Amino acid sequence: MKKLEAIIKPFKLEEVKEALQEVGLQGITVIDAKGFGRQRGHTEMYRGAEYVVDFLPKTKVEVVLDEGQVDMAIEAIQKCARTGRIGDGKIFVSDIDQVIRIRTGETGNEAV
């Protein structure tokens, strides 16, 4: 099993969620996040004073899935999250050794 973590622009969340559902993924976790990469933030004016906004709002989408679904999920996220502008985000893929459903004790793919 694999875990995908996608850092995306917040306004792209609904599109990404729908695309993941269309490729057969049922459960996702969504976390509001702040961060920066090459984008490095930006300056804003407030009451005549200029200040730097270092951390930009982002959304982190996490999904655990079978290895056979990884490529479809990555393609769906890229297709929906891409604007072609800096700050579109990143997708991280990592291995999952074990999954346990707390309620039933199911393990592995059955627990996902």
MODELLER restraints for C-alpha pairs under 7 A, 6 or more apart:
rsr = mdl.restraints
at = mdl.atoms
rsr.add(forms.Gaussian(group=physical.xy_distance, feature=features.Distance(at['CA:1:A'], at['CA:64:A']), mean=7.00, stdev=0.5))
rsr.add(forms.Gaussian(group=physical.xy_distance, feature=features.Distance(at['CA:1:A'], at['CA:65:A']), mean=5.71, stdev=0.5))
rsr.add(forms.Gaussian(group=physical.xy_distance, feature=features.Distance(at['CA:1:A'], at['CA:66:A']), mean=4.69, stdev=0.5))
rsr.add(forms.Gaussian(group=physical.xy_distance, feature=features.Distance(at['CA:1:A'], at['CA:67:A']), mean=5.27, stdev=0.5))
rsr.add(forms.Gaussian(group=physical.xy_distance, feature=features.Distance(at['CA:1:A'], at['CA:95:A']), mean=6.23, stdev=0.5))
rsr.add(forms.Gaussian(group=physical.xy_distance, feature=features.Distance(at['CA:1:A'], at['CA:96:A']), mean=5.34, stdev=0.5))
rsr.add(forms.Gaussian(group=physical.xy_distance, feature=features.Distance(at['CA:2:A'], at['CA:64:A']), mean=5.70, stdev=0.5))
rsr.add(forms.Gaussian(group=physical.xy_distance, feature=features.Distance(at['CA:2:A'], at['CA:65:A']), mean=5.55, stdev=0.5))
rsr.add(forms.Gaussian(group=physical.xy_distance, feature=features.Distance(at['CA:2:A'], at['CA:66:A']), mean=6.26, stdev=0.5))
rsr.add(forms.Gaussian(group=physical.xy_distance, feature=features.Distance(at['CA:2:A'], at['CA:67:A']), mean=5.91, stdev=0.5))
rsr.add(forms.Gaussian(group=physical.xy_distance, feature=features.Distance(at['CA:2:A'], at['CA:93:A']), mean=6.65, stdev=0.5))
rsr.add(forms.Gaussian(group=physical.xy_distance, feature=features.Distance(at['CA:2:A'], at['CA:94:A']), mean=5.60, stdev=0.5))
rsr.add(forms.Gaussian(group=physical.xy_distance, feature=features.Distance(at['CA:2:A'], at['CA:95:A']), mean=4.65, stdev=0.5))
rsr.add(forms.Gaussian(group=physical.xy_distance, feature=features.Distance(at['CA:2:A'], at['CA:96:A']), mean=5.24, stdev=0.5))
rsr.add(forms.Gaussian(group=physical.xy_distance, feature=features.Distance(at['CA:3:A'], at['CA:62:A']), mean=6.98, stdev=0.5))
rsr.add(forms.Gaussian(group=physical.xy_distance, feature=features.Distance(at['CA:3:A'], at['CA:63:A']), mean=5.67, stdev=0.5))
rsr.add(forms.Gaussian(group=physical.xy_distance, feature=features.Distance(at['CA:3:A'], at['CA:64:A']), mean=4.35, stdev=0.5))
rsr.add(forms.Gaussian(group=physical.xy_distance, feature=features.Distance(at['CA:3:A'], at['CA:65:A']), mean=6.40, stdev=0.5))
rsr.add(forms.Gaussian(group=physical.xy_distance, feature=features.Distance(at['CA:3:A'], at['CA:93:A']), mean=5.68, stdev=0.5))
rsr.add(forms.Gaussian(group=physical.xy_distance, feature=features.Distance(at['CA:3:A'], at['CA:94:A']), mean=5.23, stdev=0.5))
rsr.add(forms.Gaussian(group=physical.xy_distance, feature=features.Distance(at['CA:3:A'], at['CA:95:A']), mean=6.21, stdev=0.5))
rsr.add(forms.Gaussian(group=physical.xy_distance, feature=features.Distance(at['CA:3:A'], at['CA:96:A']), mean=6.33, stdev=0.5))
rsr.add(forms.Gaussian(group=physical.xy_distance, feature=features.Distance(at['CA:4:A'], at['CA:62:A']), mean=5.63, stdev=0.5))
rsr.add(forms.Gaussian(group=physical.xy_distance, feature=features.Distance(at['CA:4:A'], at['CA:63:A']), mean=5.33, stdev=0.5))
rsr.add(forms.Gaussian(group=physical.xy_distance, feature=features.Distance(at['CA:4:A'], at['CA:64:A']), mean=6.39, stdev=0.5))
rsr.add(forms.Gaussian(group=physical.xy_distance, feature=features.Distance(at['CA:4:A'], at['CA:91:A']), mean=6.66, stdev=0.5))
rsr.add(forms.Gaussian(group=physical.xy_distance, feature=features.Distance(at['CA:4:A'], at['CA:92:A']), mean=5.64, stdev=0.5))
rsr.add(forms.Gaussian(group=physical.xy_distance, feature=features.Distance(at['CA:4:A'], at['CA:93:A']), mean=4.74, stdev=0.5))
rsr.add(forms.Gaussian(group=physical.xy_distance, feature=features.Distance(at['CA:4:A'], at['CA:94:A']), mean=6.68, stdev=0.5))
rsr.add(forms.Gaussian(group=physical.xy_distance, feature=features.Distance(at['CA:5:A'], at['CA:60:A']), mean=6.66, stdev=0.5))
rsr.add(forms.Gaussian(group=physical.xy_distance, feature=features.Distance(at['CA:5:A'], at['CA:61:A']), mean=5.66, stdev=0.5))
rsr.add(forms.Gaussian(group=physical.xy_distance, feature=features.Distance(at['CA:5:A'], at['CA:62:A']), mean=4.56, stdev=0.5))
rsr.add(forms.Gaussian(group=physical.xy_distance, feature=features.Distance(at['CA:5:A'], at['CA:63:A']), mean=6.74, stdev=0.5))
rsr.add(forms.Gaussian(group=physical.xy_distance, feature=features.Distance(at['CA:5:A'], at['CA:91:A']), mean=5.58, stdev=0.5))
rsr.add(forms.Gaussian(group=physical.xy_distance, feature=features.Distance(at['CA:5:A'], at['CA:92:A']), mean=5.04, stdev=0.5))
rsr.add(forms.Gaussian(group=physical.xy_distance, feature=features.Distance(at['CA:5:A'], at['CA:93:A']), mean=6.55, stdev=0.5))
rsr.add(forms.Gaussian(group=physical.xy_distance, feature=features.Distance(at['CA:6:A'], at['CA:60:A']), mean=5.56, stdev=0.5))
rsr.add(forms.Gaussian(group=physical.xy_distance, feature=features.Distance(at['CA:6:A'], at['CA:61:A']), mean=5.10, stdev=0.5))
rsr.add(forms.Gaussian(group=physical.xy_distance, feature=features.Distance(at['CA:6:A'], at['CA:62:A']), mean=6.48, stdev=0.5))
rsr.add(forms.Gaussian(group=physical.xy_distance, feature=features.Distance(at['CA:6:A'], at['CA:90:A']), mean=5.69, stdev=0.5))
rsr.add(forms.Gaussian(group=physical.xy_distance, feature=features.Distance(at['CA:6:A'], at['CA:91:A']), mean=4.27, stdev=0.5))
rsr.add(forms.Gaussian(group=physical.xy_distance, feature=features.Distance(at['CA:6:A'], at['CA:92:A']), mean=6.31, stdev=0.5))
rsr.add(forms.Gaussian(group=physical.xy_distance, feature=features.Distance(at['CA:7:A'], at['CA:58:A']), mean=6.50, stdev=0.5))
rsr.add(forms.Gaussian(group=physical.xy_distance, feature=features.Distance(at['CA:7:A'], at['CA:59:A']), mean=5.67, stdev=0.5))
rsr.add(forms.Gaussian(group=physical.xy_distance, feature=features.Distance(at['CA:7:A'], at['CA:60:A']), mean=4.54, stdev=0.5))
rsr.add(forms.Gaussian(group=physical.xy_distance, feature=features.Distance(at['CA:7:A'], at['CA:61:A']), mean=6.50, stdev=0.5))
rsr.add(forms.Gaussian(group=physical.xy_distance, feature=features.Distance(at['CA:7:A'], at['CA:89:A']), mean=5.00, stdev=0.5))
rsr.add(forms.Gaussian(group=physical.xy_distance, feature=features.Distance(at['CA:7:A'], at['CA:90:A']), mean=5.31, stdev=0.5))
rsr.add(forms.Gaussian(group=physical.xy_distance, feature=features.Distance(at['CA:7:A'], at['CA:91:A']), mean=6.41, stdev=0.5))
rsr.add(forms.Gaussian(group=physical.xy_distance, feature=features.Distance(at['CA:8:A'], at['CA:58:A']), mean=5.82, stdev=0.5))
rsr.add(forms.Gaussian(group=physical.xy_distance, feature=features.Distance(at['CA:8:A'], at['CA:59:A']), mean=5.30, stdev=0.5))
rsr.add(forms.Gaussian(group=physical.xy_distance, feature=features.Distance(at['CA:8:A'], at['CA:60:A']), mean=6.37, stdev=0.5))
rsr.add(forms.Gaussian(group=physical.xy_distance, feature=features.Distance(at['CA:8:A'], at['CA:81:A']), mean=6.37, stdev=0.5))
rsr.add(forms.Gaussian(group=physical.xy_distance, feature=features.Distance(at['CA:8:A'], at['CA:88:A']), mean=5.88, stdev=0.5))
rsr.add(forms.Gaussian(group=physical.xy_distance, feature=features.Distance(at['CA:8:A'], at['CA:89:A']), mean=4.79, stdev=0.5))
rsr.add(forms.Gaussian(group=physical.xy_distance, feature=features.Distance(at['CA:8:A'], at['CA:90:A']), mean=7.00, stdev=0.5))
rsr.add(forms.Gaussian(group=physical.xy_distance, feature=features.Distance(at['CA:9:A'], at['CA:58:A']), mean=5.14, stdev=0.5))
rsr.add(forms.Gaussian(group=physical.xy_distance, feature=features.Distance(at['CA:9:A'], at['CA:59:A']), mean=6.01, stdev=0.5))
rsr.add(forms.Gaussian(group=physical.xy_distance, feature=features.Distance(at['CA:9:A'], at['CA:88:A']), mean=6.16, stdev=0.5))
rsr.add(forms.Gaussian(group=physical.xy_distance, feature=features.Distance(at['CA:9:A'], at['CA:89:A']), mean=6.96, stdev=0.5))
rsr.add(forms.Gaussian(group=physical.xy_distance, feature=features.Distance(at['CA:10:A'], at['CA:58:A']), mean=5.49, stdev=0.5))
rsr.add(forms.Gaussian(group=physical.xy_distance, feature=features.Distance(at['CA:10:A'], at['CA:59:A']), mean=5.12, stdev=0.5))
rsr.add(forms.Gaussian(group=physical.xy_distance, feature=features.Distance(at['CA:12:A'], at['CA:80:A']), mean=7.00, stdev=0.5))
rsr.add(forms.Gaussian(group=physical.xy_distance, feature=features.Distance(at['CA:12:A'], at['CA:81:A']), mean=5.63, stdev=0.5))
rsr.add(forms.Gaussian(group=physical.xy_distance, feature=features.Distance(at['CA:15:A'], at['CA:80:A']), mean=5.88, stdev=0.5))
rsr.add(forms.Gaussian(group=physical.xy_distance, feature=features.Distance(at['CA:16:A'], at['CA:77:A']), mean=5.60, stdev=0.5))
rsr.add(forms.Gaussian(group=physical.xy_distance, feature=features.Distance(at['CA:16:A'], at['CA:80:A']), mean=5.55, stdev=0.5))
rsr.add(forms.Gaussian(group=physical.xy_distance, feature=features.Distance(at['CA:16:A'], at['CA:81:A']), mean=6.54, stdev=0.5))
rsr.add(forms.Gaussian(group=physical.xy_distance, feature=features.Distance(at['CA:19:A'], at['CA:76:A']), mean=5.64, stdev=0.5))
rsr.add(forms.Gaussian(group=physical.xy_distance, feature=features.Distance(at['CA:20:A'], at['CA:73:A']), mean=6.22, stdev=0.5))
rsr.add(forms.Gaussian(group=physical.xy_distance, feature=features.Distance(at['CA:20:A'], at['CA:76:A']), mean=6.38, stdev=0.5))
rsr.add(forms.Gaussian(group=physical.xy_distance, feature=features.Distance(at['CA:23:A'], at['CA:72:A']), mean=6.79, stdev=0.5))
rsr.add(forms.Gaussian(group=physical.xy_distance, feature=features.Distance(at['CA:23:A'], at['CA:73:A']), mean=6.97, stdev=0.5))
rsr.add(forms.Gaussian(group=physical.xy_distance, feature=features.Distance(at['CA:27:A'], at['CA:63:A']), mean=6.71, stdev=0.5))
rsr.add(forms.Gaussian(group=physical.xy_distance, feature=features.Distance(at['CA:28:A'], at['CA:61:A']), mean=6.72, stdev=0.5))
rsr.add(forms.Gaussian(group=physical.xy_distance, feature=features.Distance(at['CA:28:A'], at['CA:62:A']), mean=5.70, stdev=0.5))
rsr.add(forms.Gaussian(group=physical.xy_distance, feature=features.Distance(at['CA:28:A'], at['CA:63:A']), mean=4.88, stdev=0.5))
rsr.add(forms.Gaussian(group=physical.xy_distance, feature=features.Distance(at['CA:29:A'], at['CA:61:A']), mean=5.71, stdev=0.5))
rsr.add(forms.Gaussian(group=physical.xy_distance, feature=features.Distance(at['CA:29:A'], at['CA:62:A']), mean=5.02, stdev=0.5))
rsr.add(forms.Gaussian(group=physical.xy_distance, feature=features.Distance(at['CA:29:A'], at['CA:63:A']), mean=6.47, stdev=0.5))
rsr.add(forms.Gaussian(group=physical.xy_distance, feature=features.Distance(at['CA:30:A'], at['CA:59:A']), mean=6.91, stdev=0.5))
rsr.add(forms.Gaussian(group=physical.xy_distance, feature=features.Distance(at['CA:30:A'], at['CA:60:A']), mean=5.68, stdev=0.5))
rsr.add(forms.Gaussian(group=physical.xy_distance, feature=features.Distance(at['CA:30:A'], at['CA:61:A']), mean=4.68, stdev=0.5))
rsr.add(forms.Gaussian(group=physical.xy_distance, feature=features.Distance(at['CA:30:A'], at['CA:62:A']), mean=6.42, stdev=0.5))
rsr.add(forms.Gaussian(group=physical.xy_distance, feature=features.Distance(at['CA:31:A'], at['CA:59:A']), mean=5.83, stdev=0.5))
rsr.add(forms.Gaussian(group=physical.xy_distance, feature=features.Distance(at['CA:31:A'], at['CA:60:A']), mean=5.02, stdev=0.5))
rsr.add(forms.Gaussian(group=physical.xy_distance, feature=features.Distance(at['CA:31:A'], at['CA:61:A']), mean=6.53, stdev=0.5))
rsr.add(forms.Gaussian(group=physical.xy_distance, feature=features.Distance(at['CA:32:A'], at['CA:58:A']), mean=6.31, stdev=0.5))
rsr.add(forms.Gaussian(group=physical.xy_distance, feature=features.Distance(at['CA:32:A'], at['CA:59:A']), mean=4.80, stdev=0.5))
rsr.add(forms.Gaussian(group=physical.xy_distance, feature=features.Distance(at['CA:32:A'], at['CA:60:A']), mean=6.30, stdev=0.5))
rsr.add(forms.Gaussian(group=physical.xy_distance, feature=features.Distance(at['CA:33:A'], at['CA:57:A']), mean=6.04, stdev=0.5))
rsr.add(forms.Gaussian(group=physical.xy_distance, feature=features.Distance(at['CA:33:A'], at['CA:58:A']), mean=4.98, stdev=0.5))
rsr.add(forms.Gaussian(group=physical.xy_distance, feature=features.Distance(at['CA:33:A'], at['CA:59:A']), mean=5.40, stdev=0.5))
rsr.add(forms.Gaussian(group=physical.xy_distance, feature=features.Distance(at['CA:33:A'], at['CA:60:A']), mean=6.43, stdev=0.5))
rsr.add(forms.Gaussian(group=physical.xy_distance, feature=features.Distance(at['CA:34:A'], at['CA:55:A']), mean=5.29, stdev=0.5))
rsr.add(forms.Gaussian(group=physical.xy_distance, feature=features.Distance(at['CA:34:A'], at['CA:56:A']), mean=5.22, stdev=0.5))
rsr.add(forms.Gaussian(group=physical.xy_distance, feature=features.Distance(at['CA:34:A'], at['CA:57:A']), mean=4.59, stdev=0.5))
rsr.add(forms.Gaussian(group=physical.xy_distance, feature=features.Distance(at['CA:34:A'], at['CA:58:A']), mean=5.31, stdev=0.5))
rsr.add(forms.Gaussian(group=physical.xy_distance, feature=features.Distance(at['CA:35:A'], at['CA:55:A']), mean=4.51, stdev=0.5))
rsr.add(forms.Gaussian(group=physical.xy_distance, feature=features.Distance(at['CA:35:A'], at['CA:56:A']), mean=5.33, stdev=0.5))
rsr.add(forms.Gaussian(group=physical.xy_distance, feature=features.Distance(at['CA:35:A'], at['CA:57:A']), mean=6.74, stdev=0.5))
rsr.add(forms.Gaussian(group=physical.xy_distance, feature=features.Distance(at['CA:35:A'], at['CA:58:A']), mean=6.81, stdev=0.5))
rsr.add(forms.Gaussian(group=physical.xy_distance, feature=features.Distance(at['CA:36:A'], at['CA:54:A']), mean=6.97, stdev=0.5))
rsr.add(forms.Gaussian(group=physical.xy_distance, feature=features.Distance(at['CA:36:A'], at['CA:55:A']), mean=5.58, stdev=0.5))
rsr.add(forms.Gaussian(group=physical.xy_distance, feature=features.Distance(at['CA:36:A'], at['CA:56:A']), mean=6.10, stdev=0.5))
rsr.add(forms.Gaussian(group=physical.xy_distance, feature=features.Distance(at['CA:39:A'], at['CA:86:A']), mean=6.31, stdev=0.5))
rsr.add(forms.Gaussian(group=physical.xy_distance, feature=features.Distance(at['CA:39:A'], at['CA:87:A']), mean=5.91, stdev=0.5))
rsr.add(forms.Gaussian(group=physical.xy_distance, feature=features.Distance(at['CA:40:A'], at['CA:54:A']), mean=6.39, stdev=0.5))
rsr.add(forms.Gaussian(group=physical.xy_distance, feature=features.Distance(at['CA:41:A'], at['CA:53:A']), mean=5.43, stdev=0.5))
rsr.add(forms.Gaussian(group=physical.xy_distance, feature=features.Distance(at['CA:41:A'], at['CA:54:A']), mean=4.52, stdev=0.5))
rsr.add(forms.Gaussian(group=physical.xy_distance, feature=features.Distance(at['CA:41:A'], at['CA:55:A']), mean=6.02, stdev=0.5))
rsr.add(forms.Gaussian(group=physical.xy_distance, feature=features.Distance(at['CA:41:A'], at['CA:56:A']), mean=6.14, stdev=0.5))
rsr.add(forms.Gaussian(group=physical.xy_distance, feature=features.Distance(at['CA:42:A'], at['CA:52:A']), mean=5.75, stdev=0.5))
rsr.add(forms.Gaussian(group=physical.xy_distance, feature=features.Distance(at['CA:42:A'], at['CA:53:A']), mean=5.36, stdev=0.5))
rsr.add(forms.Gaussian(group=physical.xy_distance, feature=features.Distance(at['CA:42:A'], at['CA:54:A']), mean=6.70, stdev=0.5))
rsr.add(forms.Gaussian(group=physical.xy_distance, feature=features.Distance(at['CA:43:A'], at['CA:50:A']), mean=6.60, stdev=0.5))
rsr.add(forms.Gaussian(group=physical.xy_distance, feature=features.Distance(at['CA:43:A'], at['CA:51:A']), mean=5.49, stdev=0.5))
rsr.add(forms.Gaussian(group=physical.xy_distance, feature=features.Distance(at['CA:43:A'], at['CA:52:A']), mean=4.28, stdev=0.5))
rsr.add(forms.Gaussian(group=physical.xy_distance, feature=features.Distance(at['CA:43:A'], at['CA:53:A']), mean=5.80, stdev=0.5))
rsr.add(forms.Gaussian(group=physical.xy_distance, feature=features.Distance(at['CA:44:A'], at['CA:50:A']), mean=5.62, stdev=0.5))
rsr.add(forms.Gaussian(group=physical.xy_distance, feature=features.Distance(at['CA:44:A'], at['CA:51:A']), mean=5.54, stdev=0.5))
rsr.add(forms.Gaussian(group=physical.xy_distance, feature=features.Distance(at['CA:44:A'], at['CA:52:A']), mean=6.31, stdev=0.5))
rsr.add(forms.Gaussian(group=physical.xy_distance, feature=features.Distance(at['CA:45:A'], at['CA:51:A']), mean=6.32, stdev=0.5))
rsr.add(forms.Gaussian(group=physical.xy_distance, feature=features.Distance(at['CA:81:A'], at['CA:88:A']), mean=6.58, stdev=0.5))
rsr.add(forms.Gaussian(group=physical.xy_distance, feature=features.Distance(at['CA:82:A'], at['CA:88:A']), mean=5.82, stdev=0.5))
rsr.add(forms.Gaussian(group=physical.xy_distance, feature=features.Distance(at['CA:98:A'], at['CA:108:A']), mean=6.09, stdev=0.5))
rsr.add(forms.Gaussian(group=physical.xy_distance, feature=features.Distance(at['CA:99:A'], at['CA:107:A']), mean=5.44, stdev=0.5))
rsr.add(forms.Gaussian(group=physical.xy_distance, feature=features.Distance(at['CA:99:A'], at['CA:108:A']), mean=5.18, stdev=0.5))
rsr.add(forms.Gaussian(group=physical.xy_distance, feature=features.Distance(at['CA:99:A'], at['CA:111:A']), mean=6.18, stdev=0.5))
rsr.add(forms.Gaussian(group=physical.xy_distance, feature=features.Distance(at['CA:100:A'], at['CA:106:A']), mean=5.68, stdev=0.5))
rsr.add(forms.Gaussian(group=physical.xy_distance, feature=features.Distance(at['CA:100:A'], at['CA:107:A']), mean=4.48, stdev=0.5))
rsr.add(forms.Gaussian(group=physical.xy_distance, feature=features.Distance(at['CA:100:A'], at['CA:108:A']), mean=6.72, stdev=0.5))
rsr.add(forms.Gaussian(group=physical.xy_distance, feature=features.Distance(at['CA:100:A'], at['CA:111:A']), mean=5.65, stdev=0.5))
rsr.add(forms.Gaussian(group=physical.xy_distance, feature=features.Distance(at['CA:101:A'], at['CA:107:A']), mean=6.37, stdev=0.5))
rsr.add(forms.Gaussian(group=physical.xy_distance, feature=features.Distance(at['CA:101:A'], at['CA:111:A']), mean=4.90, stdev=0.5))
